[in-house]
Amino acid sequence: GFTANQSQVFNLIKSCPLAEGIAMQSLMTSLKYLTTYDIRTCLKFLINEGHIFSTVDDDHFKST
Amino acid sequence: SNLTPEQQKKIEENRQRALARRAERLAQG
């Protein structure tokens, strides 16, 4: 039950092979058509639902 | 991996918390 935006953000996070996860900056670069606000809104939802988590700091994310 | 043991520990703890949260959300329906 993801929206299109949530799905895009989640799939990018899921596909990142880095141990520290994907950086906020990379999400913004890959999703140029979304605003920073849109991306942060998606991240909040995904974290709240337990689909993703922050890693080494609040700007890196991995999927569960 | 270029992560320190402390960073690896933090990531694993955050992962476990997220998994618990996911289970909680699924249980709520």
PDB file of all chains, atoms N, CA, C and O in Angstrom:
ATOM      1  N   GLY A   1       0.788  -1.209   0.000  1.00  0.00           N
ATOM      2  CA  GLY A   1       0.000   0.000   0.000  1.00  0.00           C
ATOM      3  C   GLY A   1       0.831   1.275   0.000  1.00  0.00           C
ATOM      4  O   GLY A   1       0.576   2.182   0.792  1.00  0.00           O
ATOM      5  N   PHE A   2       1.818   1.349  -0.878  1.00  0.00           N
ATOM      6  CA  PHE A   2       2.629   2.568  -0.987  1.00  0.00           C
ATOM      7  C   PHE A   2       2.051   3.502  -2.043  1.00  0.00           C
ATOM      8  O   PHE A   2       1.425   3.056  -3.005  1.00  0.00           O
ATOM      9  N   THR A   3       2.268   4.806  -1.854  1.00  0.00           N
ATOM     10  CA  THR A   3       1.977   5.753  -2.921  1.00  0.00           C
ATOM     11  C   THR A   3       3.120   5.646  -3.931  1.00  0.00           C
ATOM     12  O   THR A   3       4.129   4.993  -3.664  1.00  0.00           O
ATOM     13  N   ALA A   4       2.962   6.283  -5.085  1.00  0.00           N
ATOM     14  CA  ALA A   4       4.013   6.255  -6.109  1.00  0.00           C
ATOM     15  C   ALA A   4       5.322   6.815  -5.555  1.00  0.00           C
ATOM     16  O   ALA A   4       6.386   6.237  -5.774  1.00  0.00           O
ATOM     17  N   ASN A   5       5.246   7.934  -4.841  1.00  0.00           N
ATOM     18  CA  ASN A   5       6.459   8.543  -4.276  1.00  0.00           C
ATOM     19  C   ASN A   5       7.121   7.631  -3.248  1.00  0.00           C
ATOM     20  O   ASN A   5       8.335   7.433  -3.267  1.00  0.00           O
ATOM     21  N   GLN A   6       6.313   7.086  -2.360  1.00  0.00           N
ATOM     22  CA  GLN A   6       6.854   6.192  -1.328  1.00  0.00           C
ATOM     23  C   GLN A   6       7.527   4.986  -1.965  1.00  0.00           C
ATOM     24  O   GLN A   6       8.581   4.539  -1.510  1.00  0.00           O
ATOM     25  N   SER A   7       6.914   4.465  -3.015  1.00  0.00           N
ATOM     26  CA  SER A   7       7.447   3.309  -3.714  1.00  0.00           C
ATOM     27  C   SER A   7       8.802   3.617  -4.356  1.00  0.00           C
ATOM     28  O   SER A   7       9.726   2.806  -4.292  1.00  0.00           O
ATOM     29  N   GLN A   8       8.913   4.792  -4.974  1.00  0.00           N
ATOM     30  CA  GLN A   8      10.177   5.199  -5.616  1.00  0.00           C
ATOM     31  C   GLN A   8      11.288   5.315  -4.577  1.00  0.00           C
ATOM     32  O   GLN A   8      12.398   4.823  -4.775  1.00  0.00           O
ATOM     33  N   VAL A   9      10.964   5.981  -3.458  1.00  0.00           N
ATOM     34  CA  VAL A   9      11.959   6.180  -2.405  1.00  0.00           C
ATOM     35  C   VAL A   9      12.367   4.828  -1.816  1.00  0.00           C
ATOM     36  O   VAL A   9      13.554   4.555  -1.635  1.00  0.00           O
ATOM     37  N   PHE A  10      11.384   3.995  -1.522  1.00  0.00           N
ATOM     38  CA  PHE A  10      11.674   2.692  -0.918  1.00  0.00           C
ATOM     39  C   PHE A  10      12.536   1.827  -1.839  1.00  0.00           C
ATOM     40  O   PHE A  10      13.495   1.203  -1.385  1.00  0.00           O
ATOM     41  N   ASN A  11      12.197   1.786  -3.132  1.00  0.00           N
ATOM     42  CA  ASN A  11      12.952   0.948  -4.067  1.00  0.00           C
ATOM     43  C   ASN A  11      14.401   1.395  -4.209  1.00  0.00           C
ATOM     44  O   ASN A  11      15.302   0.568  -4.352  1.00  0.00           O
ATOM     45  N   LEU A  12      14.621   2.709  -4.169  1.00  0.00           N
ATOM     46  CA  LEU A  12      16.002   3.215  -4.241  1.00  0.00           C
ATOM     47  C   LEU A  12      16.797   2.795  -3.000  1.00  0.00           C
ATOM     48  O   LEU A  12      17.948   2.369  -3.098  1.00  0.00           O
ATOM     49  N   ILE A  13      16.164   2.922  -1.845  1.00  0.00           N
ATOM     50  CA  ILE A  13      16.829   2.551  -0.591  1.00  0.00           C
ATOM     51  C   ILE A  13      17.147   1.057  -0.603  1.00  0.00           C
ATOM     52  O   ILE A  13      18.237   0.631  -0.222  1.00  0.00           O
ATOM     53  N   LYS A  14      16.171   0.279  -1.047  1.00  0.00           N
ATOM     54  CA  LYS A  14      16.314  -1.176  -1.075  1.00  0.00           C
ATOM     55  C   LYS A  14      17.434  -1.622  -2.026  1.00  0.00           C
ATOM     56  O   LYS A  14      18.115  -2.615  -1.768  1.00  0.00           O
ATOM     57  N   SER A  15      17.614  -0.893  -3.109  1.00  0.00           N
ATOM     58  CA  SER A  15      18.584  -1.314  -4.126  1.00  0.00           C
ATOM     59  C   SER A  15      20.016  -0.858  -3.825  1.00  0.00           C
ATOM     60  O   SER A  15      20.945  -1.235  -4.539  1.00  0.00           O
ATOM     61  N   CYS A  16      20.197  -0.062  -2.788  1.00  0.00           N
ATOM     62  CA  CYS A  16      21.537   0.441  -2.478  1.00  0.00           C
ATOM     63  C   CYS A  16      22.365  -0.632  -1.754  1.00  0.00           C
ATOM     64  O   CYS A  16      21.952  -1.120  -0.702  1.00  0.00           O
ATOM     65  N   PRO A  17      23.527  -1.003  -2.308  1.00  0.00           N
ATOM     66  CA  PRO A  17      24.332  -2.072  -1.717  1.00  0.00           C
ATOM     67  C   PRO A  17      25.314  -1.612  -0.631  1.00  0.00           C
ATOM     68  O   PRO A  17      25.985  -2.442  -0.017  1.00  0.00           O
ATOM     69  N   LEU A  18      25.403  -0.298  -0.390  1.00  0.00           N
ATOM     70  CA  LEU A  18      26.371   0.214   0.588  1.00  0.00           C
ATOM     71  C   LEU A  18      26.026  -0.202   2.016  1.00  0.00           C
ATOM     72  O   LEU A  18      24.856  -0.236   2.398  1.00  0.00           O
ATOM     73  N   ALA A  19      27.057  -0.518   2.798  1.00  0.00           N
ATOM     74  CA  ALA A  19      26.856  -0.952   4.194  1.00  0.00           C
ATOM     75  C   ALA A  19      26.173   0.134   5.020  1.00  0.00           C
ATOM     76  O   ALA A  19      25.371  -0.168   5.903  1.00  0.00           O
ATOM     77  N   GLU A  20      26.492   1.403   4.732  1.00  0.00           N
ATOM     78  CA  GLU A  20      25.898   2.504   5.494  1.00  0.00           C
ATOM     79  C   GLU A  20      24.557   2.932   4.911  1.00  0.00           C
ATOM     80  O   GLU A  20      23.905   3.830   5.444  1.00  0.00           O
ATOM     81  N   GLY A  21      24.138   2.283   3.802  1.00  0.00           N
ATOM     82  CA  GLY A  21      22.869   2.632   3.185  1.00  0.00           C
ATOM     83  C   GLY A  21      22.995   3.822   2.246  1.00  0.00           C
ATOM     84  O   GLY A  21      24.095   4.310   1.987  1.00  0.00           O
ATOM     85  N   ILE A  22      21.872   4.277   1.747  1.00  0.00           N
ATOM     86  CA  ILE A  22      21.882   5.377   0.781  1.00  0.00           C
ATOM     87  C   ILE A  22      21.814   6.725   1.510  1.00  0.00           C
ATOM     88  O   ILE A  22      21.130   6.863   2.524  1.00  0.00           O
ATOM     89  N   ALA A  23      22.534   7.706   0.975  1.00  0.00           N
ATOM     90  CA  ALA A  23      22.550   9.041   1.582  1.00  0.00           C
ATOM     91  C   ALA A  23      21.381   9.871   1.071  1.00  0.00           C
ATOM     92  O   ALA A  23      20.925   9.693  -0.058  1.00  0.00           O
ATOM     93  N   MET A  24      20.904  10.776   1.911  1.00  0.00           N
ATOM     94  CA  MET A  24      19.826  11.696   1.531  1.00  0.00           C
ATOM     95  C   MET A  24      20.182  12.406   0.224  1.00  0.00           C
ATOM     96  O   MET A  24      19.329  12.574  -0.647  1.00  0.00           O
ATOM     97  N   GLN A  25      21.443  12.821   0.091  1.00  0.00           N
ATOM     98  CA  GLN A  25      21.882  13.530  -1.107  1.00  0.00           C
ATOM     99  C   GLN A  25      21.687  12.668  -2.365  1.00  0.00           C
ATOM    100  O   GLN A  25      21.305  13.178  -3.418  1.00  0.00           O
ATOM    101  N   SER A  26      21.946  11.387  -2.248  1.00  0.00           N
ATOM    102  CA  SER A  26      21.774  10.477  -3.393  1.00  0.00           C
ATOM    103  C   SER A  26      20.302  10.343  -3.755  1.00  0.00           C
ATOM    104  O   SER A  26      19.944  10.287  -4.931  1.00  0.00           O
ATOM    105  N   LEU A  27      19.447  10.293  -2.726  1.00  0.00           N
ATOM    106  CA  LEU A  27      18.006  10.215  -2.989  1.00  0.00           C
ATOM    107  C   LEU A  27      17.556  11.469  -3.739  1.00  0.00           C
ATOM    108  O   LEU A  27      16.783  11.393  -4.694  1.00  0.00           O
ATOM    109  N   MET A  28      18.051  12.618  -3.293  1.00  0.00           N
ATOM    110  CA  MET A  28      17.665  13.879  -3.928  1.00  0.00           C
ATOM    111  C   MET A  28      18.161  13.942  -5.373  1.00  0.00           C
ATOM    112  O   MET A  28      17.466  14.451  -6.252  1.00  0.00           O
ATOM    113  N   THR A  29      19.360  13.426  -5.609  1.00  0.00           N
ATOM    114  CA  THR A  29      19.918  13.430  -6.964  1.00  0.00           C
ATOM    115  C   THR A  29      19.141  12.488  -7.878  1.00  0.00           C
ATOM    116  O   THR A  29      18.873  12.813  -9.035  1.00  0.00           O
ATOM    117  N   SER A  30      18.782  11.320  -7.349  1.00  0.00           N
ATOM    118  CA  SER A  30      18.067  10.334  -8.155  1.00  0.00           C
ATOM    119  C   SER A  30      16.601  10.682  -8.367  1.00  0.00           C
ATOM    120  O   SER A  30      15.992  10.280  -9.359  1.00  0.00           O
ATOM    121  N   LEU A  31      16.040  11.435  -7.423  1.00  0.00           N
ATOM    122  CA  LEU A  31      14.613  11.775  -7.498  1.00  0.00           C
ATOM    123  C   LEU A  31      14.446  13.284  -7.667  1.00  0.00           C
ATOM    124  O   LEU A  31      13.746  13.940  -6.896  1.00  0.00           O
ATOM    125  N   LYS A  32      15.105  13.814  -8.693  1.00  0.00           N
ATOM    126  CA  LYS A  32      15.118  15.268  -8.930  1.00  0.00           C
ATOM    127  C   LYS A  32      13.722  15.876  -9.033  1.00  0.00           C
ATOM    128  O   LYS A  32      13.515  17.044  -8.703  1.00  0.00           O
ATOM    129  N   TYR A  33      12.768  15.068  -9.494  1.00  0.00           N
ATOM    130  CA  TYR A  33      11.407  15.580  -9.701  1.00  0.00           C
ATOM    131  C   TYR A  33      10.623  15.676  -8.393  1.00  0.00           C
ATOM    132  O   TYR A  33       9.513  16.207  -8.372  1.00  0.00           O
ATOM    133  N   LEU A  34      11.200  15.159  -7.294  1.00  0.00           N
ATOM    134  CA  LEU A  34      10.539  15.296  -5.991  1.00  0.00           C
ATOM    135  C   LEU A  34      11.244  16.390  -5.198  1.00  0.00           C
ATOM    136  O   LEU A  34      12.452  16.583  -5.331  1.00  0.00           O
ATOM    137  N   THR A  35      10.488  17.097  -4.381  1.00  0.00           N
ATOM    138  CA  THR A  35      11.096  18.120  -3.526  1.00  0.00           C
ATOM    139  C   THR A  35      11.721  17.434  -2.312  1.00  0.00           C
ATOM    140  O   THR A  35      11.405  16.286  -1.997  1.00  0.00           O
ATOM    141  N   THR A  36      12.607  18.155  -1.642  1.00  0.00           N
ATOM    142  CA  THR A  36      13.210  17.637  -0.419  1.00  0.00           C
ATOM    143  C   THR A  36      12.112  17.334   0.598  1.00  0.00           C
ATOM    144  O   THR A  36      12.177  16.344   1.326  1.00  0.00           O
ATOM    145  N   TYR A  37      11.103  18.207   0.635  1.00  0.00           N
ATOM    146  CA  TYR A  37       9.981  18.007   1.549  1.00  0.00           C
ATOM    147  C   TYR A  37       9.259  16.690   1.238  1.00  0.00           C
ATOM    148  O   TYR A  37       8.938  15.920   2.144  1.00  0.00           O
ATOM    149  N   ASP A  38       9.006  16.441  -0.061  1.00  0.00           N
ATOM    150  CA  ASP A  38       8.343  15.190  -0.475  1.00  0.00           C
ATOM    151  C   ASP A  38       9.151  13.971  -0.032  1.00  0.00           C
ATOM    152  O   ASP A  38       8.603  13.005   0.501  1.00  0.00           O
ATOM    153  N   ILE A  39      10.450  14.035  -0.259  1.00  0.00           N
ATOM    154  CA  ILE A  39      11.313  12.894   0.086  1.00  0.00           C
ATOM    155  C   ILE A  39      11.308  12.678   1.601  1.00  0.00           C
ATOM    156  O   ILE A  39      11.189  11.546   2.072  1.00  0.00           O
ATOM    157  N   ARG A  40      11.437  13.765   2.358  1.00  0.00           N
ATOM    158  CA  ARG A  40      11.434  13.638   3.828  1.00  0.00           C
ATOM    159  C   ARG A  40      10.088  13.094   4.343  1.00  0.00           C
ATOM    160  O   ARG A  40      10.048  12.332   5.310  1.00  0.00           O
ATOM    161  N   THR A  41       8.997  13.494   3.687  1.00  0.00           N
ATOM    162  CA  THR A  41       7.677  12.981   4.064  1.00  0.00           C
ATOM    163  C   THR A  41       7.609  11.466   3.828  1.00  0.00           C
ATOM    164  O   THR A  41       7.091  10.719   4.658  1.00  0.00           O
ATOM    165  N   CYS A  42       8.136  11.034   2.694  1.00  0.00           N
ATOM    166  CA  CYS A  42       8.169   9.597   2.393  1.00  0.00           C
ATOM    167  C   CYS A  42       9.041   8.864   3.409  1.00  0.00           C
ATOM    168  O   CYS A  42       8.661   7.798   3.895  1.00  0.00           O
ATOM    169  N   LEU A  43      10.204   9.424   3.732  1.00  0.00           N
ATOM    170  CA  LEU A  43      11.118   8.788   4.684  1.00  0.00           C
ATOM    171  C   LEU A  43      10.451   8.627   6.042  1.00  0.00           C
ATOM    172  O   LEU A  43      10.577   7.582   6.680  1.00  0.00           O
ATOM    173  N   LYS A  44       9.740   9.662   6.485  1.00  0.00           N
ATOM    174  CA  LYS A  44       9.047   9.598   7.776  1.00  0.00           C
ATOM    175  C   LYS A  44       8.036   8.462   7.792  1.00  0.00           C
ATOM    176  O   LYS A  44       7.958   7.704   8.759  1.00  0.00           O
ATOM    177  N   PHE A  45       7.254   8.346   6.708  1.00  0.00           N
ATOM    178  CA  PHE A  45       6.265   7.281   6.624  1.00  0.00           C
ATOM    179  C   PHE A  45       6.949   5.907   6.664  1.00  0.00           C
ATOM    180  O   PHE A  45       6.546   5.023   7.421  1.00  0.00           O
ATOM    181  N   LEU A  46       7.977   5.746   5.849  1.00  0.00           N
ATOM    182  CA  LEU A  46       8.650   4.445   5.747  1.00  0.00           C
ATOM    183  C   LEU A  46       9.320   4.050   7.069  1.00  0.00           C
ATOM    184  O   LEU A  46       9.336   2.874   7.432  1.00  0.00           O
ATOM    185  N   ILE A  47       9.870   5.031   7.781  1.00  0.00           N
ATOM    186  CA  ILE A  47      10.474   4.761   9.089  1.00  0.00           C
ATOM    187  C   ILE A  47       9.391   4.393  10.091  1.00  0.00           C
ATOM    188  O   ILE A  47       9.535   3.444  10.861  1.00  0.00           O
ATOM    189  N   ASN A  48       8.301   5.159  10.070  1.00  0.00           N
ATOM    190  CA  ASN A  48       7.199   4.926  11.001  1.00  0.00           C
ATOM    191  C   ASN A  48       6.581   3.543  10.835  1.00  0.00           C
ATOM    192  O   ASN A  48       6.110   2.942  11.801  1.00  0.00           O
ATOM    193  N   GLU A  49       6.589   3.044   9.600  1.00  0.00           N
ATOM    194  CA  GLU A  49       6.010   1.725   9.315  1.00  0.00           C
ATOM    195  C   GLU A  49       7.034   0.596   9.459  1.00  0.00           C
ATOM    196  O   GLU A  49       6.700  -0.575   9.279  1.00  0.00           O
ATOM    197  N   GLY A  50       8.270   0.946   9.780  1.00  0.00           N
ATOM    198  CA  GLY A  50       9.302  -0.075   9.973  1.00  0.00           C
ATOM    199  C   GLY A  50       9.872  -0.654   8.686  1.00  0.00           C
ATOM    200  O   GLY A  50      10.481  -1.724   8.714  1.00  0.00           O
ATOM    201  N   HIS A  51       9.691   0.024   7.566  1.00  0.00           N
ATOM    202  CA  HIS A  51      10.226  -0.461   6.292  1.00  0.00           C
ATOM    203  C   HIS A  51      11.695  -0.101   6.117  1.00  0.00           C
ATOM    204  O   HIS A  51      12.453  -0.827   5.475  1.00  0.00           O
ATOM    205  N   ILE A  52      12.086   1.029   6.696  1.00  0.00           N
ATOM    206  CA  ILE A  52      13.472   1.485   6.591  1.00  0.00           C
ATOM    207  C   ILE A  52      13.937   1.996   7.957  1.00  0.00           C
ATOM    208  O   ILE A  52      13.132   2.175   8.871  1.00  0.00           O
ATOM    209  N   PHE A  53      15.250   2.227   8.081  1.00  0.00           N
ATOM    210  CA  PHE A  53      15.779   2.789   9.323  1.00  0.00           C
ATOM    211  C   PHE A  53      17.003   3.623   8.981  1.00  0.00           C
ATOM    212  O   PHE A  53      17.637   3.419   7.945  1.00  0.00           O
ATOM    213  N   SER A  54      17.331   4.574   9.870  1.00  0.00           N
ATOM    214  CA  SER A  54      18.533   5.370   9.662  1.00  0.00           C
ATOM    215  C   SER A  54      19.721   4.553  10.158  1.00  0.00           C
ATOM    216  O   SER A  54      19.573   3.707  11.040  1.00  0.00           O
ATOM    217  N   THR A  55      20.899   4.809   9.589  1.00  0.00           N
ATOM    218  CA  THR A  55      22.059   3.958   9.902  1.00  0.00           C
ATOM    219  C   THR A  55      23.096   4.710  10.730  1.00  0.00           C
ATOM    220  O   THR A  55      22.921   4.865  11.939  1.00  0.00           O
ATOM    221  N   VAL A  56      24.182   5.184  10.095  1.00  0.00           N
ATOM    222  CA  VAL A  56      25.269   5.827  10.835  1.00  0.00           C
ATOM    223  C   VAL A  56      24.901   7.230  11.316  1.00  0.00           C
ATOM    224  O   VAL A  56      25.471   7.725  12.289  1.00  0.00           O
ATOM    225  N   ASP A  57      23.952   7.867  10.637  1.00  0.00           N
ATOM    226  CA  ASP A  57      23.450   9.175  11.053  1.00  0.00           C
ATOM    227  C   ASP A  57      22.027   9.317  10.513  1.00  0.00           C
ATOM    228  O   ASP A  57      21.480   8.374   9.943  1.00  0.00           O
ATOM    229  N   ASP A  58      21.433  10.492  10.693  1.00  0.00           N
ATOM    230  CA  ASP A  58      20.032  10.674  10.285  1.00  0.00           C
ATOM    231  C   ASP A  58      19.872  10.940   8.792  1.00  0.00           C
ATOM    232  O   ASP A  58      18.764  11.204   8.327  1.00  0.00           O
ATOM    233  N   ASP A  59      20.966  10.872   8.039  1.00  0.00           N
ATOM    234  CA  ASP A  59      20.899  11.114   6.598  1.00  0.00           C
ATOM    235  C   ASP A  59      21.269   9.903   5.749  1.00  0.00           C
ATOM    236  O   ASP A  59      21.477  10.029   4.543  1.00  0.00           O
ATOM    237  N   HIS A  60      21.350   8.738   6.372  1.00  0.00           N
ATOM    238  CA  HIS A  60      21.620   7.497   5.627  1.00  0.00           C
ATOM    239  C   HIS A  60      20.567   6.473   6.009  1.00  0.00           C
ATOM    240  O   HIS A  60      20.194   6.346   7.175  1.00  0.00           O
ATOM    241  N   PHE A  61      20.090   5.738   4.994  1.00  0.00           N
ATOM    242  CA  PHE A  61      18.962   4.822   5.225  1.00  0.00           C
ATOM    243  C   PHE A  61      19.154   3.469   4.567  1.00  0.00           C
ATOM    244  O   PHE A  61      19.730   3.357   3.485  1.00  0.00           O
ATOM    245  N   LYS A  62      18.653   2.438   5.250  1.00  0.00           N
ATOM    246  CA  LYS A  62      18.622   1.088   4.704  1.00  0.00           C
ATOM    247  C   LYS A  62      17.205   0.529   4.881  1.00  0.00           C
ATOM    248  O   LYS A  62      16.425   1.008   5.704  1.00  0.00           O
ATOM    249  N   SER A  63      16.895  -0.511   4.074  1.00  0.00           N
ATOM    250  CA  SER A  63      15.586  -1.154   4.243  1.00  0.00           C
ATOM    251  C   SER A  63      15.739  -2.345   5.186  1.00  0.00           C
ATOM    252  O   SER A  63      16.828  -2.904   5.317  1.00  0.00           O
ATOM    253  N   THR A  64      14.647  -2.728   5.839  1.00  0.00           N
ATOM    254  CA  THR A  64      14.728  -3.813   6.834  1.00  0.00           C
ATOM    255  C   THR A  64      14.767  -5.191   6.185  1.00  0.00           C
ATOM    256  O   THR A  64      14.835  -6.202   6.885  1.00  0.00           O
TER     257      THR A  64
ATOM    258  N   SER B   1      33.918  -3.962   4.517  1.00  0.00           N
ATOM    259  CA  SER B   1      33.174  -2.786   4.946  1.00  0.00           C
ATOM    260  C   SER B   1      34.122  -1.777   5.600  1.00  0.00           C
ATOM    261  O   SER B   1      35.050  -2.159   6.313  1.00  0.00           O
ATOM    262  N   ASN B   2      33.880  -0.489   5.350  1.00  0.00           N
ATOM    263  CA  ASN B   2      34.710   0.558   5.947  1.00  0.00           C
ATOM    264  C   ASN B   2      34.057   1.145   7.195  1.00  0.00           C
ATOM    265  O   ASN B   2      34.458   2.212   7.659  1.00  0.00           O
ATOM    266  N   LEU B   3      33.075   0.470   7.729  1.00  0.00           N
ATOM    267  CA  LEU B   3      32.395   0.971   8.928  1.00  0.00           C
ATOM    268  C   LEU B   3      33.151   0.524  10.172  1.00  0.00           C
ATOM    269  O   LEU B   3      33.743  -0.555  10.204  1.00  0.00           O
ATOM    270  N   THR B   4      33.119   1.374  11.193  1.00  0.00           N
ATOM    271  CA  THR B   4      33.739   0.999  12.468  1.00  0.00           C
ATOM    272  C   THR B   4      32.824  -0.006  13.171  1.00  0.00           C
ATOM    273  O   THR B   4      31.640  -0.093  12.845  1.00  0.00           O
ATOM    274  N   PRO B   5      33.362  -0.769  14.138  1.00  0.00           N
ATOM    275  CA  PRO B   5      32.513  -1.707  14.888  1.00  0.00           C
ATOM    276  C   PRO B   5      31.353  -0.981  15.561  1.00  0.00           C
ATOM    277  O   PRO B   5      30.248  -1.517  15.642  1.00  0.00           O
ATOM    278  N   GLU B   6      31.599   0.238  16.044  1.00  0.00           N
ATOM    279  CA  GLU B   6      30.528   1.015  16.698  1.00  0.00           C
ATOM    280  C   GLU B   6      29.415   1.342  15.706  1.00  0.00           C
ATOM    281  O   GLU B   6      28.232   1.256  16.036  1.00  0.00           O
ATOM    282  N   GLN B   7      29.802   1.719  14.489  1.00  0.00           N
ATOM    283  CA  GLN B   7      28.797   2.040  13.466  1.00  0.00           C
ATOM    284  C   GLN B   7      28.008   0.790  13.092  1.00  0.00           C
ATOM    285  O   GLN B   7      26.789   0.842  12.924  1.00  0.00           O
ATOM    286  N   GLN B   8      28.714  -0.335  12.963  1.00  0.00           N
ATOM    287  CA  GLN B   8      28.024  -1.588  12.621  1.00  0.00           C
ATOM    288  C   GLN B   8      27.026  -1.966  13.711  1.00  0.00           C
ATOM    289  O   GLN B   8      25.926  -2.440  13.428  1.00  0.00           O
ATOM    290  N   LYS B   9      27.430  -1.746  14.969  1.00  0.00           N
ATOM    291  CA  LYS B   9      26.558  -2.067  16.103  1.00  0.00           C
ATOM    292  C   LYS B   9      25.313  -1.172  16.064  1.00  0.00           C
ATOM    293  O   LYS B   9      24.191  -1.642  16.258  1.00  0.00           O
ATOM    294  N   LYS B  10      25.528   0.112  15.813  1.00  0.00           N
ATOM    295  CA  LYS B  10      24.416   1.059  15.766  1.00  0.00           C
ATOM    296  C   LYS B  10      23.425   0.686  14.659  1.00  0.00           C
ATOM    297  O   LYS B  10      22.211   0.713  14.859  1.00  0.00           O
ATOM    298  N   ILE B  11      23.972   0.336  13.483  1.00  0.00           N
ATOM    299  CA  ILE B  11      23.107  -0.041  12.360  1.00  0.00           C
ATOM    300  C   ILE B  11      22.278  -1.275  12.712  1.00  0.00           C
ATOM    301  O   ILE B  11      21.079  -1.321  12.440  1.00  0.00           O
ATOM    302  N   GLU B  12      22.924  -2.275  13.321  1.00  0.00           N
ATOM    303  CA  GLU B  12      22.200  -3.500  13.664  1.00  0.00           C
ATOM    304  C   GLU B  12      21.115  -3.226  14.706  1.00  0.00           C
ATOM    305  O   GLU B  12      20.026  -3.795  14.637  1.00  0.00           O
ATOM    306  N   GLU B  13      21.414  -2.357  15.666  1.00  0.00           N
ATOM    307  CA  GLU B  13      20.409  -2.004  16.679  1.00  0.00           C
ATOM    308  C   GLU B  13      19.220  -1.281  16.030  1.00  0.00           C
ATOM    309  O   GLU B  13      18.064  -1.547  16.358  1.00  0.00           O
ATOM    310  N   ASN B  14      19.521  -0.378  15.121  1.00  0.00           N
ATOM    311  CA  ASN B  14      18.448   0.354  14.433  1.00  0.00           C
ATOM    312  C   ASN B  14      17.623  -0.593  13.551  1.00  0.00           C
ATOM    313  O   ASN B  14      16.406  -0.444  13.433  1.00  0.00           O
ATOM    314  N   ARG B  15      18.303  -1.565  12.938  1.00  0.00           N
ATOM    315  CA  ARG B  15      17.584  -2.544  12.121  1.00  0.00           C
ATOM    316  C   ARG B  15      16.608  -3.350  12.984  1.00  0.00           C
ATOM    317  O   ARG B  15      15.455  -3.559  12.604  1.00  0.00           O
ATOM    318  N   GLN B  16      17.086  -3.797  14.147  1.00  0.00           N
ATOM    319  CA  GLN B  16      16.226  -4.587  15.035  1.00  0.00           C
ATOM    320  C   GLN B  16      15.019  -3.782  15.511  1.00  0.00           C
ATOM    321  O   GLN B  16      13.906  -4.300  15.605  1.00  0.00           O
ATOM    322  N   ARG B  17      15.263  -2.507  15.809  1.00  0.00           N
ATOM    323  CA  ARG B  17      14.158  -1.638  16.240  1.00  0.00           C
ATOM    324  C   ARG B  17      13.124  -1.481  15.124  1.00  0.00           C
ATOM    325  O   ARG B  17      11.918  -1.507  15.368  1.00  0.00           O
ATOM    326  N   ALA B  18      13.626  -1.317  13.887  1.00  0.00           N
ATOM    327  CA  ALA B  18      12.725  -1.148  12.738  1.00  0.00           C
ATOM    328  C   ALA B  18      11.924  -2.425  12.486  1.00  0.00           C
ATOM    329  O   ALA B  18      10.738  -2.367  12.161  1.00  0.00           O
ATOM    330  N   LEU B  19      12.578  -3.574  12.638  1.00  0.00           N
ATOM    331  CA  LEU B  19      11.869  -4.852  12.439  1.00  0.00           C
ATOM    332  C   LEU B  19      10.767  -5.012  13.487  1.00  0.00           C
ATOM    333  O   LEU B  19       9.672  -5.486  13.182  1.00  0.00           O
ATOM    334  N   ALA B  20      11.065  -4.616  14.710  1.00  0.00           N
ATOM    335  CA  ALA B  20      10.065  -4.700  15.783  1.00  0.00           C
ATOM    336  C   ALA B  20       8.891  -3.775  15.460  1.00  0.00           C
ATOM    337  O   ALA B  20       7.729  -4.127  15.663  1.00  0.00           O
ATOM    338  N   ARG B  21       9.215  -2.600  14.961  1.00  0.00           N
ATOM    339  CA  ARG B  21       8.180  -1.629  14.594  1.00  0.00           C
ATOM    340  C   ARG B  21       7.321  -2.164  13.455  1.00  0.00           C
ATOM    341  O   ARG B  21       6.101  -2.004  13.458  1.00  0.00           O
ATOM    342  N   ARG B  22       7.971  -2.805  12.476  1.00  0.00           N
ATOM    343  CA  ARG B  22       7.243  -3.386  11.338  1.00  0.00           C
ATOM    344  C   ARG B  22       6.265  -4.461  11.835  1.00  0.00           C
ATOM    345  O   ARG B  22       5.110  -4.506  11.414  1.00  0.00           O
ATOM    346  N   ALA B  23       6.743  -5.312  12.727  1.00  0.00           N
ATOM    347  CA  ALA B  23       5.904  -6.392  13.270  1.00  0.00           C
ATOM    348  C   ALA B  23       4.712  -5.803  14.027  1.00  0.00           C
ATOM    349  O   ALA B  23       3.586  -6.293  13.940  1.00  0.00           O
ATOM    350  N   GLU B  24       5.003  -4.731  14.771  1.00  0.00           N
ATOM    351  CA  GLU B  24       3.956  -4.049  15.535  1.00  0.00           C
ATOM    352  C   GLU B  24       2.889  -3.482  14.593  1.00  0.00           C
ATOM    353  O   GLU B  24       1.693  -3.618  14.851  1.00  0.00           O
ATOM    354  N   ARG B  25       3.321  -2.853  13.514  1.00  0.00           N
ATOM    355  CA  ARG B  25       2.383  -2.266  12.543  1.00  0.00           C
ATOM    356  C   ARG B  25       1.536  -3.350  11.856  1.00  0.00           C
ATOM    357  O   ARG B  25       0.340  -3.170  11.626  1.00  0.00           O
ATOM    358  N   LEU B  26       2.181  -4.472  11.539  1.00  0.00           N
ATOM    359  CA  LEU B  26       1.456  -5.567  10.881  1.00  0.00           C
ATOM    360  C   LEU B  26       0.415  -6.156  11.827  1.00  0.00           C
ATOM    361  O   LEU B  26      -0.690  -6.508  11.414  1.00  0.00           O
ATOM    362  N   ALA B  27       0.788  -6.258  13.106  1.00  0.00           N
ATOM    363  CA  ALA B  27      -0.138  -6.801  14.106  1.00  0.00           C
ATOM    364  C   ALA B  27      -1.358  -5.899  14.277  1.00  0.00           C
ATOM    365  O   ALA B  27      -2.467  -6.367  14.536  1.00  0.00           O
ATOM    366  N   GLN B  28      -1.125  -4.594  14.127  1.00  0.00           N
ATOM    367  CA  GLN B  28      -2.229  -3.628  14.237  1.00  0.00           C
ATOM    368  C   GLN B  28      -3.158  -3.688  13.029  1.00  0.00           C
ATOM    369  O   GLN B  28      -4.304  -3.242  13.081  1.00  0.00           O
ATOM    370  N   GLY B  29      -2.641  -4.243  11.951  1.00  0.00           N
ATOM    371  CA  GLY B  29      -3.437  -4.362  10.717  1.00  0.00           C
ATOM    372  C   GLY B  29      -3.287  -3.131   9.884  1.00  0.00           C
ATOM    373  O   GLY B  29      -3.878  -3.038   8.808  1.00  0.00           O
TER     374      GLY B  29
END
